[in-house]
Amino acid sequence: MAQRLFGAIGKIGIGLAITGGVVQTALFNVDGGHRAVIFDRFRGVQETVVGEGTHFLIPWVQKPIIFDCRSRPRNVPVITGSKDLQNVNITLRILFRPVINHLPKMYTNLGVDYDERVLPSITTEVLKAVVAQFDASELITNREIVSQRVSEELTDRAGTFGLILDDISLTHLTFGTEFTAAVELKQVAQQDAERARYVVEKAEQQKIAAVISAEGDTQAAQLLAKAFGDAGEGLVELRKLEAAEDIAYQLSRSRNVVYLPHGQQTLLSLPQ
């Protein structure tokens, strides 16, 4: 009797274990921000997209493929040429996510790594087409226009593959060594030209100042000559006084002369 009871309990336990294992394999979870596509061994990829939560499937017949539907960043570096045949190194940063309703078709045509298959190729194609429309200098001065054109064309191309691009930005833009050296030489030449122009303007201003000063001296001499009469004796006396004042000032600054020796002649005592 006891053996029959233990045998029945054992069978029940085995049955529960098998049932629990079957139930566990029949459940799968879809986390937040994710979606699932069901692959059926007999019917292929199902058109219905499974949302977040816990769901049932047929064990060993159906398999869930989980997709991350949140926006994810990706950097795509591209080397291309400008309109004036300059090498341009560009890095494009893209925030992308899949169109949820297109997930079954995307999995069928591209697989789970759809971004690796699509984004590098279409980004390279669009960047080369847009950059070829601008000169190297225009890529720098019209960077906003370049970024806008790239964004519009790349968004259209990505839409055909079931991708949504939330943000597109040019994070890196450099040129070849030859172009960089040419730009540096041009900047140096511009600085030299500005410096030469400043020197010329300074010399011109000094010339104008000298002319004005000479004209002032001439006019002053004419006025003094007119004031002191035609003989000019008064003007001579004024110049003697100015010279004597200057000699006295220079002697006062000398360390070796503290007074004028008695009887020393100066311009004040010159014979008339």
C-alpha positions as CSV (number, residue, x, y, z in Angstrom):
1,M,0.0,0.0,0.0
2,A,2.8,2.4,1.0
3,Q,4.7,1.6,-2.1
4,R,1.7,2.3,-4.3
5,L,1.2,5.7,-2.5
6,F,4.9,6.7,-2.9
7,G,4.7,5.6,-6.6
8,A,1.7,7.7,-7.2
9,I,3.3,10.8,-5.5
10,G,6.4,10.3,-7.6
11,K,4.4,10.2,-10.8
12,I,2.6,13.3,-9.8
13,G,5.9,15.1,-9.0
14,I,7.3,14.0,-12.3
15,G,4.2,15.2,-14.1
16,L,4.3,18.6,-12.4
17,A,8.0,19.0,-13.2
18,I,7.3,18.2,-16.8
19,T,4.3,20.5,-16.9
20,G,6.4,23.3,-15.2
21,G,9.2,22.9,-17.7
22,V,6.7,23.0,-20.6
23,V,5.0,26.1,-19.2
24,Q,8.4,27.8,-18.7
25,T,9.5,27.2,-22.2
26,A,6.1,28.4,-23.4
27,L,6.6,31.9,-21.8
28,F,8.9,34.7,-22.9
29,N,9.3,38.3,-21.8
30,V,9.6,41.5,-23.8
31,D,11.3,44.3,-21.8
32,G,10.4,48.0,-22.0
33,G,11.4,49.7,-25.2
34,H,11.6,46.4,-27.0
35,R,9.4,44.4,-29.4
36,A,9.4,40.8,-30.5
37,V,8.9,39.1,-33.8
38,I,7.7,35.4,-33.8
39,F,9.4,32.9,-36.1
40,D,7.3,29.8,-36.7
41,R,9.0,26.7,-38.0
42,F,6.1,25.8,-40.2
43,R,4.7,29.3,-41.2
44,G,7.9,31.4,-41.1
45,V,8.1,34.9,-39.7
46,Q,4.7,36.1,-38.4
47,E,3.4,39.5,-39.4
48,T,2.2,40.4,-35.8
49,V,4.7,42.4,-33.6
50,V,4.6,41.4,-30.0
51,G,4.6,44.3,-27.5
52,E,6.1,44.6,-23.9
53,G,5.2,42.1,-21.2
54,T,5.0,38.3,-20.8
55,H,3.6,36.2,-23.7
56,F,2.9,32.6,-24.7
57,L,4.3,30.7,-27.6
58,I,4.3,27.1,-28.8
59,P,7.5,25.4,-27.5
60,W,10.0,24.0,-30.1
61,V,7.8,25.4,-32.8
62,Q,7.9,29.1,-32.3
63,K,10.9,31.4,-31.3
64,P,10.8,35.1,-30.3
65,I,13.3,37.5,-31.9
66,I,13.7,40.6,-29.6
67,F,14.4,44.0,-31.1
68,D,15.5,47.1,-29.3
69,C,13.2,49.9,-30.5
70,R,14.8,52.7,-28.5
71,S,16.9,55.4,-30.1
72,R,20.5,54.3,-30.3
73,P,23.6,56.3,-31.4
74,R,26.0,55.3,-34.1
75,N,29.1,57.1,-35.5
76,V,29.8,56.6,-39.2
77,P,33.2,57.9,-40.5
78,V,33.5,58.7,-44.2
79,I,36.4,59.9,-46.4
80,T,35.2,61.7,-49.5
81,G,36.1,64.5,-51.9
82,S,34.9,68.1,-52.2
83,K,34.0,69.9,-55.4
84,D,37.5,71.3,-55.7
85,L,39.0,67.7,-55.2
86,Q,40.1,68.1,-51.6
87,N,40.1,65.1,-49.3
88,V,37.5,65.5,-46.6
89,N,37.2,63.4,-43.4
90,I,33.7,63.5,-42.0
91,T,32.1,61.7,-39.0
92,L,28.4,61.6,-38.8
93,R,26.6,60.8,-35.6
94,I,23.1,59.3,-36.0
95,L,20.4,58.5,-33.5
96,F,18.2,55.8,-35.1
97,R,15.4,53.4,-34.3
98,P,13.3,50.9,-36.3
99,V,9.8,51.4,-37.4
100,I,7.9,48.9,-35.3
101,N,5.4,47.8,-38.0
102,H,8.3,47.0,-40.3
103,L,10.1,44.7,-37.9
104,P,8.9,41.4,-39.5
105,K,10.0,42.6,-43.0
106,M,13.2,44.0,-41.6
107,Y,14.1,40.7,-39.9
108,T,13.3,38.8,-43.1
109,N,15.4,41.0,-45.4
110,L,18.2,42.3,-43.1
111,G,18.3,40.3,-39.9
112,V,18.8,41.5,-36.3
113,D,22.0,43.5,-37.2
114,Y,20.0,45.7,-39.7
115,D,21.9,48.8,-38.6
116,E,25.2,47.3,-39.5
117,R,24.0,46.4,-42.9
118,V,22.2,49.6,-43.8
119,L,23.6,52.7,-42.0
120,P,27.3,52.6,-43.2
121,S,26.3,52.2,-46.9
122,I,23.5,54.8,-47.1
123,T,25.5,57.3,-45.0
124,T,28.6,57.0,-47.3
125,E,26.4,57.3,-50.4
126,V,24.6,60.5,-49.1
127,L,27.7,62.2,-47.7
128,K,29.7,61.7,-51.0
129,A,26.8,63.1,-53.0
130,V,26.3,66.1,-50.8
131,V,29.9,67.0,-50.1
132,A,30.7,66.9,-53.8
133,Q,28.4,69.9,-54.3
134,F,30.6,72.2,-52.1
135,D,34.2,73.5,-52.2
136,A,36.4,72.9,-49.2
137,S,36.0,76.5,-48.0
138,E,32.2,76.3,-48.4
139,L,32.0,73.2,-46.3
140,I,33.4,75.3,-43.4
141,T,31.4,78.5,-43.9
142,N,28.2,76.7,-44.9
143,R,28.3,73.8,-42.5
144,E,24.7,74.3,-41.4
145,I,23.5,74.1,-44.9
146,V,25.6,71.0,-45.6
147,S,24.2,69.3,-42.4
148,Q,20.7,70.1,-43.4
149,R,21.0,68.6,-46.8
150,V,22.6,65.5,-45.4
151,S,19.9,65.2,-42.9
152,E,17.1,65.5,-45.4
153,E,18.5,63.0,-47.9
154,L,19.7,60.5,-45.4
155,T,16.3,60.5,-43.6
156,D,14.6,59.7,-46.9
157,R,17.0,56.9,-47.7
158,A,16.7,55.4,-44.2
159,G,12.9,55.5,-44.5
160,T,13.0,53.0,-47.4
161,F,14.6,50.5,-45.1
162,G,12.2,51.0,-42.2
163,L,14.5,53.2,-40.1
164,I,13.7,56.5,-38.3
165,L,16.5,58.9,-37.8
166,D,15.8,61.1,-34.7
167,D,19.0,63.2,-35.0
168,I,21.8,63.7,-37.5
169,S,24.9,65.8,-36.8
170,L,28.3,66.4,-38.2
171,T,30.7,65.9,-35.3
172,H,34.0,65.8,-37.2
173,L,35.1,67.7,-40.3
174,T,38.8,67.9,-41.3
175,F,40.7,68.1,-44.6
176,G,43.9,66.7,-46.0
177,T,47.4,67.9,-45.0
178,E,47.9,69.8,-48.3
179,F,44.7,71.8,-47.9
180,T,45.5,72.5,-44.2
181,A,49.0,73.7,-45.1
182,A,47.6,76.0,-47.8
183,V,45.1,77.5,-45.4
184,E,47.9,78.2,-42.9
185,L,50.0,79.9,-45.6
186,K,47.0,82.0,-46.7
187,Q,46.5,83.1,-43.1
188,V,50.2,84.0,-42.7
189,A,50.0,86.0,-46.0
190,Q,46.9,87.8,-44.8
191,Q,48.6,88.7,-41.6
192,D,51.7,90.0,-43.4
193,A,49.5,92.1,-45.7
194,E,47.7,93.6,-42.8
195,R,51.0,94.4,-41.1
196,A,52.4,96.0,-44.3
197,R,49.2,98.1,-44.7
198,Y,49.5,99.3,-41.1
199,V,53.2,100.3,-41.7
200,V,52.1,102.2,-44.9
201,E,49.3,104.0,-43.1
202,K,51.6,104.8,-40.2
203,A,54.2,106.3,-42.5
204,E,51.5,108.3,-44.3
205,Q,50.2,109.7,-41.1
206,Q,53.7,110.7,-40.0
207,K,54.2,112.4,-43.4
208,I,51.0,114.3,-42.9
209,A,52.0,115.3,-39.4
210,A,55.4,116.5,-40.6
211,V,53.9,118.6,-43.3
212,I,51.4,120.1,-40.9
213,S,54.2,120.9,-38.4
214,A,56.4,122.5,-41.1
215,E,53.5,124.6,-42.3
216,G,52.9,125.6,-38.7
217,D,56.5,126.6,-38.2
218,T,56.5,128.6,-41.5
219,Q,53.3,130.4,-40.6
220,A,54.7,131.2,-37.1
221,A,57.9,132.5,-38.5
222,Q,56.0,134.7,-40.9
223,L,53.8,136.1,-38.1
224,L,56.9,136.8,-35.9
225,A,58.7,138.5,-38.7
226,K,55.7,140.6,-39.4
227,A,55.3,141.5,-35.7
228,F,59.0,142.5,-35.2
229,G,59.2,144.5,-38.4
230,D,61.0,144.1,-41.6
231,A,64.5,144.5,-40.1
232,G,64.1,141.3,-38.1
233,E,66.1,142.6,-35.2
234,G,63.4,141.7,-32.7
235,L,63.2,138.2,-34.1
236,V,67.0,137.8,-33.6
237,E,66.7,138.9,-30.0
238,L,63.9,136.4,-29.4
239,R,66.0,133.6,-30.8
240,K,68.9,134.6,-28.6
241,L,66.7,134.5,-25.5
242,E,65.4,131.1,-26.4
243,A,68.9,129.8,-27.0
244,A,70.1,131.2,-23.7
245,E,67.2,129.6,-21.9
246,D,68.0,126.3,-23.4
247,I,71.7,126.5,-22.5
248,A,70.9,127.5,-18.9
249,Y,68.5,124.5,-18.6
250,Q,71.1,122.1,-20.0
251,L,73.8,123.4,-17.6
252,S,71.5,123.1,-14.6
253,R,71.0,119.4,-15.4
254,S,74.8,118.8,-15.6
255,R,76.5,117.4,-12.4
256,N,79.8,119.1,-13.1
257,V,78.4,122.6,-13.5
258,V,76.5,124.1,-10.5
259,Y,76.9,127.8,-11.5
260,L,78.0,130.0,-14.4
261,P,81.6,131.2,-14.0
262,H,82.0,134.9,-13.6
263,G,82.8,136.6,-16.9
264,Q,81.8,133.5,-19.1
265,Q,80.1,134.7,-22.2
266,T,76.7,133.4,-23.2
267,L,74.5,134.3,-26.1
268,L,73.0,137.0,-23.8
269,S,76.4,138.8,-23.7
270,L,77.3,138.4,-27.3
271,P,78.4,141.7,-29.0
272,Q,75.5,143.4,-30.7
